[in-house]
Amino acid sequence: MFLHVGNGKTVKVGEIIGIFDLDTVSVSALSREFLSRGQSAGSVRYDDENIPRSVLLVGDKQNSNIVLSRISPAGLQARLNSPFEGTEE
């Protein structure tokens, strides 16, 4: 299954490690450093003009990426729980 994260972009549900609120994440210096390092490494994906609201960590133990979304964490969670969201692989 896939989760639509906004602006026509999707991520595989099985690859989602965590969904976090950007406002909460950006308070911590350690989290800001993590996002900054990810951006420097080119592993941050955001293809929208709006201000992001969520941070998704996706991937596996060897390789992970950061996906920013304009959809709130609660909205993404609701989409995960919806029987209509997602398509089969």
N, C-alpha and C positions, 0 to 999 in steps of 0.2 A: 504494500500500500504506500501511497504518497501523501504528504501533507502539503497543501498549498500555503505558502508563507507570504504571499503578497506579490504584486507586480508580475503575475504570471509565472512565478518561480515555485518549484516544489523540492522537497527533500524526501528521501526514503524514510518511512516511519521506523523501520528496524535499525537505522543508523543514528537516530536521535539519542544522544547521551543525556542532554539536559536542556531545559528551556528556562531562561532567566529574565527577570525584569531589568532593563537597561538602567533605569534610575537607581535601583538597588545595587546593581553590579558596579556602577561607576562611583559609588561612595568609597569603596575599598581601594586602597593604593595598590594592593596585590592584584586585584581584578583589573584595574586600569593598566597595570604593567602587562598583564596577560594579553589584554586586547591590543595594546601597543605593539607587543612582540609579534602577535599574530598578523597585524597589519603590515609590519615590516617584512615578515616572511611571505606575505602574499596569500595568507590563508583566510582572510576575511572577505566575505562576499556580501555586497549590498548594492543592488541595482535599482535604487529608487531615489526620488528627489525629496521625499518626505523624511521627517525626523524619525529614526528608528525607535521602537519601543521595546523590542525583545532581542535577546541574544540566544541563539541556538548553538549548542556544541554538537556537531555531527561527525560521525566517522566510526573508527574502531580503535583498538588498542595501539596499533602501529601508526595510524594516520588520522588526524582529526582536522576539521575546519570549523570556522566560526561563520555563522550566517546571521546577519542582522535582518530584522523584520519590522515593518511598520505596524504590524498587528500585535495587540497586547498579549502577554502570556496567557491570560484568561481566555482570550479569543482563540488562541492556538490550541489550548487545552479543550475547549468546547468543540473545535473542529476534529480533534483526535477522538473525542467521544461520540461524534455524530456518525450515524450509520450511512449517511450520504456522502461524507467526505472521503476522499482517497479513491484511487483506482488500483486494480490488481496489477501486479508486475507482469 
